[in-house]
């Protein structure tokens, strides 16, 4: 968990901060609270938080003075200022003393969450602390089947699909039999991986982590009379399906939750997304409604929320089937079928366009964009490194930017798919345990290196950090950071209790360049200071 200290002289605001966010669900915990800067400084060594969230105007020691002392004496603690004053001078001082962020009241809670997650590697830690459970993965696959394959023709198929939005099949069956079935709203939050540039300073892997947390924020914001599900499609877009208890509630739903998310993503990450909302008359029409949203958003600019409940669109038959098939080909390493799928869909689109029937179809550029999104999502979800497959500094946007015409771009997309499949075939014998045990061995051989990082381990093992974290935790029942700390503390304890080494020497031998920081970590881990445990 990422430990947070909150500092404010107003009890009401302290209570608000503690209760406005489900901190644990994002990988955070409020470890302590202080009522002024003086009290906060006195508590730092005892609780040693990862982040200090502080107001500016306080008695004794104000927030700016507190931040200045923390950034000078506790280099590994991040500081975020929260204030009701938007004066430039405050912001200028905050930047000068090394404050990580500066949030002005009033603020959306999502803004605060994203500000915290941007610090250091907090986004990776948060995703690590909120990894999907097997039951959730199973539910997500059922929901994906709903938008890609649709509902089967049998009555029991309809009941099984409808029960996803009820507690059980019996309740779903009663609702259908009593004509209580209401319509659904389908929301789609569409990102374009190819628009990630150096200016955003966000890698594809990091962005996929952000999308997971953005989906959770959206899930926390939605409050309706009925039920809803939030999940990702194969392009890693966020899909929301909402069932309302009655149609009047459906009709009055304004979708402010979606428009708010657009603003927060833009202000905090510098990334635009397009969001659409459409109505599905019943469970069987969810697939076509999702198709309509995909078509609509492919032809609209990012940064906008579109409510198209009364719009009529239709997607060319076979497009979603092709997406499903492409994803399956990647999972089963069928490189010949990948080429066939892309070429077939390409030819169908060109035929449709030549007949001036392009309304509601993927144009060729949208096809390429969708194919790239599916590929990049699949690579990262399976734990592979994009750089290891395609080379350093690879980006889809740069790769396709200078091609002459869509035909050559299509051939390059097919090549990317084949190269990804060939890469996995070459690594097919690697297993989860091998990754975790190799990482463990590397830590045990290099723990004395004070600059040892998860990035180093990831590079050594040739896997991306998200996959490495997930595999290690699944095998070792602890995070990589926890194991590094545990191993270092165990080795330190051996040295302290069996030798007469000075504390500074012990700290250096177990990977700490700062003896004061080592002492704080040791006390947090064992509950007593290293001097109290020493033989002398």
NULOLO-666313 format. One line per 5 residues: their letters; for each residue x, y, z of C-alpha. Coordinates in steps of 0.1 Angstrom, whole numbers. Layout:
N
a) X Y Z ~ ...
END
This chain:
536
xxxxx) 0 0 0 ~ 11 36 -7 ~ 11 54 27 ~ -4 89 28 ~ -2 115 56
xxxxx) -29 142 54 ~ -23 176 71 ~ -49 203 76 ~ -60 225 105 ~ -97 221 97
xxxxx) -112 189 111 ~ -141 190 86 ~ -117 189 57 ~ -96 161 73 ~ -128 141 76
xxxxx) -138 149 40 ~ -104 138 27 ~ -105 105 46 ~ -140 97 34 ~ -143 111 -1
xxxxx) -122 83 -17 ~ -121 45 -12 ~ -83 48 -6 ~ -76 11 -2 ~ -92 2 -35
xxxxx) -66 24 -53 ~ -37 10 -34 ~ -35 38 -8 ~ -38 39 29 ~ -41 70 52
xxxxx) -14 61 77 ~ -18 93 99 ~ -32 128 101 ~ -18 160 115 ~ -35 193 123
xxxxx) -5 216 115 ~ 30 215 100 ~ 47 213 134 ~ 27 182 143 ~ 33 167 109
xxxxx) 71 170 112 ~ 70 153 146 ~ 51 123 131 ~ 73 118 100 ~ 98 95 115
xxxxx) 72 74 132 ~ 49 68 102 ~ 73 76 73 ~ 46 81 46 ~ 52 79 9
xxxxx) 32 110 2 ~ 23 141 23 ~ -10 157 13 ~ -11 192 30 ~ -30 224 32
xxxxx) -10 257 30 ~ -26 280 55 ~ -19 265 90 ~ -6 277 124 ~ 30 272 136
xxxxx) 44 258 104 ~ 24 264 72 ~ 22 240 42 ~ 50 257 22 ~ 74 256 51
xxxxx) 65 220 58 ~ 70 211 22 ~ 104 228 21 ~ 116 209 52 ~ 103 175 38
xxxxx) 119 180 3 ~ 152 189 20 ~ 154 162 47 ~ 132 134 33 ~ 141 130 -3
xxxxx) 119 100 -9 ~ 87 115 4 ~ 65 133 -21 ~ 45 164 -13 ~ 12 176 -28
xxxxx) -3 209 -17 ~ -40 215 -15 ~ -52 251 -11 ~ -81 274 -17 ~ -58 301 -29
xxxxx) -51 301 -67 ~ -25 329 -66 ~ 5 325 -89 ~ 30 333 -62 ~ 20 303 -42
xxxxx) 23 280 -72 ~ 57 295 -81 ~ 70 289 -45 ~ 57 254 -45 ~ 75 245 -77
xxxxx) 107 262 -65 ~ 109 240 -33 ~ 102 208 -51 ~ 65 202 -44 ~ 52 174 -68
xxxxx) 17 189 -74 ~ -5 218 -65 ~ -43 213 -63 ~ -68 242 -59 ~ -101 237 -40
xxxxx) -127 229 -50 ~ -115 198 -70 ~ -129 166 -83 ~ -118 136 -63 ~ -106 120 -95
xxxxx) -81 149 -100 ~ -66 141 -66 ~ -64 104 -73 ~ -46 109 -106 ~ -23 135 -90
xxxxx) -13 109 -64 ~ -9 81 -90 ~ 14 103 -112 ~ 40 103 -84 ~ 71 81 -89
xxxxx) 58 46 -97 ~ 25 49 -79 ~ 5 40 -110 ~ 23 7 -113 ~ 20 0 -75
xxxxx) -17 9 -76 ~ -24 -15 -104 ~ -3 -41 -86 ~ -24 -37 -55 ~ -57 -39 -74
xxxxx) -49 -69 -97 ~ -80 -86 -111 ~ -92 -117 -93 ~ -100 -148 -114 ~ -137 -143 -109
xxxxx) -135 -108 -123 ~ -115 -120 -153 ~ -142 -146 -160 ~ -169 -120 -158 ~ -150 -97 -181
xxxxx) -148 -125 -207 ~ -185 -130 -205 ~ -191 -93 -210 ~ -167 -93 -240 ~ -187 -121 -255
xxxxx) -218 -100 -251 ~ -204 -72 -273 ~ -186 -93 -298 ~ -206 -124 -302 ~ -240 -112 -290
xxxxx) -267 -133 -273 ~ -275 -168 -286 ~ -309 -177 -301 ~ -321 -198 -273 ~ -342 -184 -244
xxxxx) -316 -197 -219 ~ -289 -178 -237 ~ -309 -146 -232 ~ -314 -154 -195 ~ -277 -161 -189
xxxxx) -267 -128 -205 ~ -294 -109 -187 ~ -283 -124 -154 ~ -250 -106 -157 ~ -269 -76 -145
xxxxx) -289 -93 -118 ~ -278 -112 -86 ~ -287 -145 -102 ~ -304 -162 -132 ~ -337 -167 -113
xxxxx) -342 -129 -108 ~ -332 -123 -144 ~ -358 -149 -155 ~ -386 -133 -134 ~ -378 -99 -148
xxxxx) -380 -111 -184 ~ -412 -131 -177 ~ -430 -103 -160 ~ -422 -78 -188 ~ -401 -58 -164
xxxxx) -371 -58 -188 ~ -359 -22 -194 ~ -335 -9 -220 ~ -298 -5 -215 ~ -273 23 -220
xxxxx) -240 15 -235 ~ -210 38 -229 ~ -177 37 -248 ~ -145 55 -238 ~ -123 53 -268
xxxxx) -85 61 -267 ~ -62 60 -296 ~ -28 44 -288 ~ -13 59 -320 ~ -18 94 -306
xxxxx) 6 88 -277 ~ 36 109 -285 ~ 68 120 -267 ~ 49 151 -256 ~ 26 131 -234
xxxxx) 56 114 -218 ~ 35 83 -212 ~ 45 48 -225 ~ 20 24 -239 ~ 25 2 -208
xxxxx) 19 30 -185 ~ -11 42 -204 ~ -28 8 -202 ~ -23 10 -164 ~ -39 44 -164
xxxxx) -68 30 -184 ~ -74 3 -157 ~ -75 30 -130 ~ -96 53 -152 ~ -122 25 -155
xxxxx) -122 21 -118 ~ -127 59 -113 ~ -157 58 -137 ~ -171 27 -119 ~ -169 47 -86
xxxxx) -186 77 -101 ~ -216 60 -117 ~ -246 59 -93 ~ -278 46 -109 ~ -310 28 -98
xxxxx) -302 -6 -114 ~ -269 -22 -121 ~ -239 -17 -144 ~ -207 -33 -155 ~ -174 -16 -165
xxxxx) -148 -35 -185 ~ -124 -33 -214 ~ -128 -45 -250 ~ -100 -60 -271 ~ -88 -26 -281
xxxxx) -86 -16 -244 ~ -113 9 -248 ~ -135 12 -217 ~ -170 -2 -221 ~ -199 6 -197
xxxxx) -232 -13 -198 ~ -260 1 -176 ~ -293 -16 -168 ~ -319 8 -152 ~ -348 -3 -129
xxxxx) -372 16 -151 ~ -371 35 -185 ~ -378 69 -169 ~ -345 67 -151 ~ -328 57 -182
xxxxx) -342 86 -201 ~ -332 111 -174 ~ -296 99 -172 ~ -275 128 -184 ~ -240 112 -184
xxxxx) -222 139 -165 ~ -199 111 -151 ~ -185 106 -185 ~ -179 143 -194 ~ -162 148 -160
xxxxx) -138 120 -167 ~ -128 136 -201 ~ -119 168 -183 ~ -98 151 -156 ~ -79 129 -181
xxxxx) -71 160 -202 ~ -59 181 -174 ~ -40 155 -155 ~ -25 134 -183 ~ -27 157 -213
xxxxx) -46 131 -233 ~ -79 134 -251 ~ -105 106 -254 ~ -138 104 -271 ~ -168 91 -252
xxxxx) -201 80 -266 ~ -234 70 -250 ~ -261 50 -269 ~ -293 31 -260 ~ -298 -6 -265
xxxxx) -335 -16 -265 ~ -328 -50 -250 ~ -300 -74 -241 ~ -299 -88 -277 ~ -292 -53 -292
xxxxx) -262 -45 -270 ~ -238 -59 -296 ~ -252 -37 -324 ~ -253 -7 -301 ~ -216 -12 -293
xxxxx) -209 -15 -330 ~ -227 18 -336 ~ -206 36 -309 ~ -174 22 -324 ~ -184 36 -359
xxxxx) -196 69 -345 ~ -165 76 -324 ~ -141 65 -352 ~ -154 95 -372 ~ -154 120 -344
xxxxx) -127 141 -328 ~ -114 133 -293 ~ -120 154 -262 ~ -158 153 -265 ~ -188 135 -250
xxxxx) -214 124 -275 ~ -249 113 -265 ~ -263 95 -295 ~ -293 77 -280 ~ -315 88 -309
xxxxx) -289 83 -336 ~ -291 56 -362 ~ -258 40 -373 ~ -248 6 -385 ~ -214 -11 -388
xxxxx) -204 -33 -417 ~ -212 -69 -409 ~ -181 -88 -399 ~ -160 -61 -384 ~ -165 -72 -348
xxxxx) -161 -108 -358 ~ -128 -99 -374 ~ -117 -82 -341 ~ -126 -113 -322 ~ -108 -135 -347
xxxxx) -76 -113 -347 ~ -74 -114 -309 ~ -79 -152 -310 ~ -52 -155 -337 ~ -27 -136 -314
xxxxx) -35 -159 -285 ~ -31 -191 -306 ~ -2 -178 -327 ~ -19 -182 -360 ~ 1 -158 -382
xxxxx) -13 -170 -415 ~ -49 -164 -404 ~ -40 -129 -392 ~ -30 -119 -427 ~ -62 -135 -441
xxxxx) -84 -116 -416 ~ -69 -82 -423 ~ -69 -87 -460 ~ -106 -99 -460 ~ -118 -71 -439
xxxxx) -97 -46 -460 ~ -113 -59 -492 ~ -148 -57 -478 ~ -143 -21 -467 ~ -129 -11 -500
xxxxx) -158 -27 -518 ~ -183 -9 -495 ~ -166 24 -502 ~ -165 19 -539 ~ -203 15 -538
xxxxx) -206 48 -519 ~ -219 29 -489 ~ -193 41 -464 ~ -218 53 -439 ~ -213 35 -406
xxxxx) -183 14 -419 ~ -147 14 -407 ~ -127 34 -433 ~ -93 20 -441 ~ -75 43 -416
xxxxx) -99 33 -388 ~ -92 -4 -396 ~ -55 2 -393 ~ -59 21 -360 ~ -81 -6 -346
xxxxx) -57 -33 -356 ~ -28 -15 -340 ~ -48 -10 -308 ~ -57 -47 -306 ~ -21 -57 -312
xxxxx) -5 -33 -286 ~ -32 -42 -260 ~ -25 -79 -265 ~ 13 -74 -263 ~ 12 -55 -230
xxxxx) -16 -77 -215 ~ 5 -108 -221 ~ 35 -92 -204 ~ 58 -87 -233 ~ 80 -57 -239
xxxxx) 71 -37 -270 ~ 107 -25 -273 ~ 120 -61 -272 ~ 98 -71 -300 ~ 101 -40 -323
xxxxx) 132 -22 -310 ~ 139 7 -288 ~ 119 40 -292 ~ 93 21 -313 ~ 59 39 -316
xxxxx) 31 29 -340 ~ 26 65 -350 ~ 62 70 -361 ~ 63 35 -377 ~ 33 43 -400
xxxxx) 38 80 -404 ~ 59 80 -436 ~ 43 53 -456 ~ 30 62 -491 ~ -6 51 -491
xxxxx) -29 28 -471 ~ -18 -4 -490 ~ 17 -1 -477 ~ 5 8 -442 ~ -17 -23 -442
xxxxx) 13 -45 -451 ~ 33 -30 -423 ~ 5 -37 -398 ~ 5 -73 -410 ~ 42 -74 -405
xxxxx) 38 -61 -369 ~ 13 -89 -361 ~ 36 -116 -375 ~ 66 -103 -357 ~ 47 -103 -324
xxxxx) 36 -140 -330 ~ 72 -150 -339 ~ 85 -134 -307 ~ 61 -154 -285 ~ 68 -186 -303
xxxxx) 105 -182 -296 ~ 97 -176 -259 ~ 70 -202 -256 ~ 88 -224 -231 ~ 91 -196 -205
xxxxx) 67 -200 -175 ~ 55 -179 -146 ~ 76 -196 -120 ~ 107 -192 -141 ~ 101 -154 -143
xxxxx) 94 -151 -106 ~ 123 -173 -94 ~ 148 -156 -118 ~ 137 -122 -105 ~ 141 -135 -69
xxxxx) 176 -148 -76 ~ 186 -115 -92 ~ 174 -96 -62 ~ 194 -119 -38 ~ 225 -114 -59
xxxxx) 222 -76 -62 ~ 204 -64 -31 ~ 235 -46 -19 ~ 233 -23 -49 ~ 216 9 -36
xxxxx) 203 17 -71 ~ 186 -17 -77 ~ 152 -10 -92 ~ 123 -30 -107 ~ 133 -14 -140
xxxxx) 167 -32 -137 ~ 151 -65 -130 ~ 126 -60 -159 ~ 154 -53 -183 ~ 175 -83 -171
xxxxx) 146 -106 -176 ~ 134 -90 -209 ~ 98 -86 -197 ~ 78 -55 -191 ~ 73 -42 -155
xxxxx) 36 -48 -153 ~ 39 -85 -163 ~ 70 -89 -140 ~ 51 -75 -110 ~ 20 -97 -117
xxxxx) 40 -129 -121 ~ 61 -123 -90 ~ 32 -115 -68 ~ 12 -146 -81 ~ 41 -169 -72
xxxxx) 56 -152 -41 ~ 25 -137 -25 ~ 43 -104 -22 ~ 53 -75 -44 ~ 88 -71 -58
xxxxx) 94 -40 -37 ~ 82 -59 -6 ~ 106 -87 -13 ~ 136 -64 -19 ~ 128 -47 14
xxxxx) 123 -80 32 ~ 156 -95 19 ~ 175 -64 28 ~ 161 -63 63 ~ 168 -100 69
xxxxx) 204 -96 58 ~ 207 -64 79 ~ 194 -82 110 ~ 220 -110 105 ~ 248 -84 103
xxxxx) 235 -64 133 ~ 231 -95 156 ~ 261 -114 146 ~ 288 -88 139 ~ 302 -56 154
xxxxx) 299 -37 121 ~ 290 0 124 ~ 254 9 114 ~ 267 29 84 ~ 286 -1 72
xxxxx) 256 -24 76 ~ 233 1 58 ~ 258 2 29 ~ 261 -36 27 ~ 224 -41 24
xxxxx) 218 -14 -3 ~ 212 19 16 ~ 234 49 9 ~ 217 69 37 ~ 220 54 72
xxxxx) 192 76 86 ~ 168 63 59 ~ 180 27 66 ~ 172 31 103 ~ 137 44 95
xxxxx) 130 14 71 ~ 144 -10 97 ~ 122 4 125 ~ 91 2 103 ~ 99 -34 94
xxxxx) 108 -48 128 ~ 92 -24 151 ~ 124 -14 169 ~ 154 6 158 ~ 186 -12 146
xxxxx) 206 2 175 ~ 181 -15 199 ~ 186 -48 182 ~ 224 -46 179 ~ 247 -68 201
x) 262 -38 218
END
